Amino acid sequence: MGTSQKALFTQVLTDTAFVFLPALVTWSTFRVFGGTPVIGLVLGLMLVSPSLPNAWDVAGGDVHPIQFLGFIPVVGYQGSVLPAFIAGIIGAKLERAIRKRVPETLDLIVTPFLTLLIMITLALFLIGPVFHSVEDYILQGTIAVLNWPLGLAGLIIGFFNQIIVITGVHHIFNLMEIKLLESNGFNPYNAIVTCSVAAQGGAALAVGLKTKSKKLKALALPSSLSAWLGITEPAIFGVNLRYGKPFIMGLIGGGIGGFAAALLKLKATGMAITVIPGTLLYLNDQIFGYIFVNVLAITVAFILTWLFGYSDKNNLVKEIK
């Protein structure tokens, strides 16, 4: 297998889910809000149809959006989250409303057709342009914050990042990281976000070591390891948010670690991996600084959670099913 073939294979392996992210978002949103997931999946695939101008090409300036009615820009939504999320919520509710009014004999054909027809029209001409603009403002705002002095960028982004993760909107920042790497050759956002991820693992570890509940311990300890491998959802939704205070202590740890990362001016050479796997992006004279800020974030979150964030007495251990 040649070098180009290996690169192609790696790209297919790592990028496919991200390219079709809107389809995954609409599928999940339909499922959560009571719609038919497969209808949501088809709606999401429509948003990234090859018949539409590719969002990456438009962002690169190589392709221009289709101007509908002369002023509504229509593009594909590769990598977008908000348009797909909003379309999924509205689409699920619309499907349920249509199903109540369509005779059962026609439901199988009429309901999906009307749902997709109405939603793709709304998504392309209203929801998409509006919420894609909102995403752009979020990205531009974050880039502006990254330029703030005295470590303020790290403090703010490090603290708020995992709150954004709860909404699922954090995926849009992949586009920003790509832009940073293309324009500057480095990515200062990664080190800051890494601290926010590591800190949630530290908070979950404190809960796991402090609780006497075997079920909670069995959930918290592996989820802390998962966070240090770059996946915080088990720690956040399974442990920290469940009890509230550990999540807040993790936010504080992330803010402090991010503050240190910004002061040290850590700059990743890539993107998409954090904490332990993320060390691969700092295998130069930054590696010790990278380890330091992660240990700092974990330690702060762990100590705060241990002292103030969790106790079996104050938090009746909720049954883990």
C-alpha positions, 0 to 999 in steps of 0.5 A: 500500500503506497503512501497516498493509499495509506493517507486515503485509508486514514482519511476514510477511517477518521473523517467519515463520521465528521463529514456526515455529522449533520446526519448523525445529529438529526438521527439522534435528535429525531430519536430523542424528540420522539420522531422516526430516527431513519427520517432524521437520518435521511434529512441529515444526509440531504443537508450534506448532499453532493448536489449542494456546494460543499461547505469546506470548498465554500469556506476555502473560497473555491466555490460560491453558495447558490443564491436562492431568490438572489439573497438566500445563500444555500450550501451543504452543511458538512461539519455543522451542528446547530442547523442539523440540531434545530432541524431535527427538533422541529422535524421530529415535532412536525412528523408527530403532528403530521402522523396524527392527521394522516389516515393510517393507511397512508401514513407510511408514505405520506408522513415521511414524504411531507416531513422531509419535503417541509423540513428540507425546505426550511433547513436549506432556506431558513434554518440553515442560513440563520444558524450557520451564521450563528455558528460563524459568530461563535467561531469568530468570537472564539478566535477573537478570545484566543487573542486575549492577553494574560492567559484570559483566553485559556481561563474562559475557554477552559472553564466554559468548554465542557458546558458547550460539550453538553449541547453538542455544539463543540463539534463546530470548533473542529472547523476553527482548528482546521483554520488555525492550522491552515493559517498559522501552522499551529493550534493553541485551542487544543491545549486549553480544551485538553485541560477542560477534558482532563479536569472532568476526569479528575473530578470523576476520579475523586467521586469514584475514590470517595464514594462507598457505593460499588455501583457508582465507583464502578462507573466513576473510575472507568469514566475518569480514564475515558476522559483522559483518553479524550472522551468526557461524556461518560464522566459528565453525564454518568457522574459529574452532572448527576451530582452537580458539584463535581461538574462545577469543580471540573469546570474550575480545574479546566479554567485554571489548567487552560489559564496555565496553557495560555500563559505557557503559549502551548501550541498543538501541531494538530487537532482532534486528540486530547489528554493522553493521546494528545501528547502526540501533538506536543512531542517537542520542547512543549511536552513537559509544559503540556503534561504540567497543565494537564496534571494541574487541571486534574489536581485542582478538579480532584482536590476541589471535588474531594473537599467540596464537591461530593460526599455520600452523606450530602448526595444520596447515591442515586441508583445506577441502572 
